[in-house]
């Protein structure tokens, strides 16, 4: 499974960005849990948000967030476009990092990287103060 993350860039504090994650070759992500992670300069990788698989059950498309991004970030799917997005609002310099999407894993309230098997390359988010 190859993933492609995109949408990073440079914004001023308070600004917004939308990151996108897609499987290569146009395959769908809807049957997979997807997580977004970030690694800032000199820091460890952290789980930012994840969404459970779209399996049609009551537990489908549940979302979980890192506490520091709750209310500012939103993870969502667009199954028609076969994309998973991370909408990031009110960005601050602490949000600056390489952001990665990952899939084929388990999305839980404690978002851990080892719970996901496949990873895309990072997309860099820079926030100027």
HELIX and SHEET records of a PDB file:
HELIX    1   1 UNK A   24  UNK A   26  5                                   3    
HELIX    2   2 UNK A   67  UNK A   69  5                                   3    
HELIX    3   3 UNK A   93  UNK A   95  5                                   3    
HELIX    4   4 UNK A  113  UNK A  115  5                                   3    
SHEET    1   A 4 UNK A   3  UNK A   6  0                                        
SHEET    2   A 4 UNK A  17  UNK A  23 -1                                        
SHEET    3   A 4 UNK A  83  UNK A  88 -1                                        
SHEET    4   A 4 UNK A  73  UNK A  78 -1                                        
SHEET    1   B 6 UNK A   9  UNK A  12  0                                        
SHEET    2   B 6 UNK A 123  UNK A 128  1                                        
SHEET    3   B 6 UNK A  97  UNK A 105 -1                                        
SHEET    4   B 6 UNK A  34  UNK A  39 -1                                        
SHEET    5   B 6 UNK A  46  UNK A  51 -1                                        
SHEET    6   B 6 UNK A  63  UNK A  65 -1                                        
SHEET    1   C 4 UNK A   9  UNK A  12  0                                        
SHEET    2   C 4 UNK A 123  UNK A 128  1                                        
SHEET    3   C 4 UNK A  97  UNK A 105 -1                                        
SHEET    4   C 4 UNK A 116  UNK A 119 -1                                        
END                                                                             
